[in-house]
């Protein structure tokens, strides 16, 4: 708790890399703003935006070489705001009208587990 934690999203594509040349890919993170504060700059230096007038949603847009790899990872940093064993983070990847989403359970402890 209180210590920033990393969250990595990896985008996987078939070996033919069908999205190379696509206009853009977005990763949207959805989370409880009561549980976390998200740093809106990802590990690649891209700035995310909140498309709504409330917390808990951030969208990051990628283009160019990000889409020309069979797998590409990008890191995000969350700061936990209180202890809870039922926090959730959902990552949604969208490209050219296709979308994939997964929800990850997160436990926030007073001390980091070793």
C-alpha positions in Angstrom: 0.0 0.0 0.0 1.3 3.5 -0.9 4.1 2.0 -3.0 3.6 2.3 -6.8 3.1 -1.0 -8.5 3.8 -1.9 -12.2 1.1 -3.4 -14.4 2.1 -4.7 -17.8 -0.1 -5.2 -20.8 1.2 -7.4 -23.6 -0.5 -7.3 -27.0 -0.2 -10.6 -29.0 -0.8 -11.0 -32.7 -0.5 -13.9 -35.1 2.9 -14.5 -36.7 1.7 -12.7 -39.9 1.4 -9.4 -37.9 -2.0 -8.4 -39.3 -2.2 -5.0 -37.6 1.1 -3.6 -38.9 0.1 -0.6 -40.9 -3.2 -0.1 -38.9 -3.9 3.5 -38.0 -3.9 3.1 -34.3 -4.3 0.7 -31.4 -5.7 1.7 -28.0 -5.3 0.3 -24.6 -7.9 1.3 -22.1 -7.5 0.7 -18.4 -10.5 0.7 -16.2 -10.2 0.6 -12.4 -11.7 2.0 -9.2 -10.3 5.5 -8.6 -11.1 4.7 -4.9 -8.5 1.9 -5.0 -5.8 3.2 -7.3 -4.3 6.3 -8.7 -2.8 5.7 -12.2 0.2 7.5 -13.6 -1.0 8.7 -16.9 2.4 8.3 -18.6 3.2 4.7 -19.6 6.6 3.1 -19.7 7.1 4.3 -23.3 6.5 7.9 -22.5 3.0 8.0 -24.0 0.4 10.2 -22.2 -3.0 8.6 -21.6 -6.3 10.5 -21.5 -9.4 10.1 -19.5 -12.3 10.2 -22.0 -14.9 10.8 -19.2 -15.4 13.4 -16.5 -14.7 10.9 -13.7 -11.6 8.9 -12.6 -11.0 5.2 -13.1 -10.6 5.2 -16.9 -7.5 6.0 -19.0 -7.0 5.4 -22.8 -3.5 5.2 -24.4 -3.1 5.3 -28.2 -0.3 3.7 -30.1 0.7 3.6 -33.8 3.7 2.9 -36.0 6.1 0.2 -34.9 4.1 -0.7 -31.8 1.7 -2.6 -34.2 4.5 -4.3 -36.2 5.5 -6.9 -33.6 4.0 -10.3 -32.9 4.0 -9.3 -29.2 4.5 -5.9 -27.7 4.4 -5.0 -24.0 3.9 -1.7 -22.3 4.0 -0.9 -18.6 1.7 1.2 -16.4 2.2 2.4 -12.8 -0.6 2.3 -10.3 -0.4 3.7 -6.8 -2.6 1.8 -4.3 -4.7 4.1 -2.1 -5.9 1.7 0.7 -5.8 -2.0 1.6 -8.4 -4.2 -0.1 -8.4 -7.8 -1.3 -10.9 -7.4 -4.1 -9.6 -4.6 -6.4 -9.9 -5.1 -10.1 -8.1 -3.7 -13.2 -9.5 -4.3 -16.7 -7.3 -3.9 -19.8 -9.1 -3.5 -23.1 -7.1 -3.5 -26.4 -8.9 -2.2 -29.5 -7.5 -2.1 -33.1 -9.3 -1.8 -36.4 -12.7 -2.6 -35.0 -11.5 -5.7 -33.1 -11.4 -5.7 -29.3 -10.0 -8.0 -26.5 -10.5 -7.4 -22.8 -9.4 -9.1 -19.6 -10.0 -8.3 -15.9 -7.3 -8.9 -13.3 -7.9 -9.2 -9.6 -5.5 -7.3 -7.4 -4.9 -7.5 -3.7 -3.6 -4.4 -1.9 -1.7 -5.2 1.3 -0.1 -3.0 3.9 3.3 -4.5 3.0 4.5 -5.8 -0.3 4.7 -9.7 -0.4 8.1 -11.2 -1.1 
